[in-house]
Amino acid sequence: ERIDAMLEALDAEAKAIPCDDAVLLDPGDLTEGFENTAQQGFTNDLSFPEQLRYARVILTEIVTRTAARHERTRVATVPSNHGAWRKGKDRLGRPGDDFGIETHRAAADALSLAGRDDVTWLLPDVWEESLALQVRGAVIGLAHGHQASRPDGIRDWWAKQTHGGGALAAASILVTGHYHHLRVEPTGAIEGRSRWWFQAPTLDNGSSWFRNGSGGSDSEPGLLTFTVDDDGRWDNLRLIQP
């Protein structure tokens, strides 16, 4: 119900501020594994196979409803900590061995079999955890955000990407997830203009596990949307909430 309500609001936003093309950015944690804590085997609402099925259904719905309003739609995602292939708390395989990425591959295969050529997917190399893509005049980077233990660490991690020639070196906008709350701030500069970091909220905003462990409260759920023009400037920033 929450996703349907947000997609209806997103559709209204697309009609009010029409664009030729759309970019859907999924910063990860599409599913919840069972390997982080023992209690997850009892507190997760769905089994892992059920999660994968519903994730495919929901992702396909989001993509097709967005594509209906645009001439071209690109979808991008990256590895994440909760989507990782794990044994206990240990990660197995490569960064790209990720259940969220595999869910995106399944949705991409389904649309390809249906003959849809108006939707394309961008996935990082199997050894990488981030990617960047050209969106009009901007280069938008995408990472989950678990690379830093605290939100403030993302700025330093991004700065090191530029020195190390990483995927985000040329990005003028970085979008992350992981921390569940909205945060928008300038950090650093490129060609005399500020780089911007968008920490996106989440559709699934919390749990008793987080509340009890942190002593705080859940974040508010939300869907972040914004536009980018040919000069690379962002605008029409909106937090869609149920």
Sequence and secondary structure as in RCSB ss.txt:
>XXXX:A:sequence
ERIDAMLEALDAEAKAIPCDDAVLLDPGDLTEGFENTAQQGFTNDLSFPEQLRYARVILTEIVTRTAARHERTRV
ATVPSNHGAWRKGKDRLGRPGDDFGIETHRAAADALSLAGRDDVTWLLPDVWEESLALQVRGAVIGLAHGHQASR
PDGIRDWWAKQTHGGGALAAASILVTGHYHHLRVEPTGAIEGRSRWWFQAPTLDNGSSWFRNGSGGSDSEPGLLT
FTVDDDGRWDNLRLIQP
>XXXX:A:secstr
 HHHHHHHHHHHHHHHS  SEEEEEE S  S  SSS TTHHHH SS HHHHHHHHHHHHHHHHHHHHTT SEEEE
EE   STTB EETTEE S TT BHHHHHHHHHHHHHHHTT  SEEEE   TT SEEEEEETTEEEEEE STTSSS
TTHHHHHHHHHHHHT TTTT SEEEE SS S EEEEEEEETTEEEEEEE   SS   HHHHHHHSS      EEE
EEE TTS EEEEEEE  
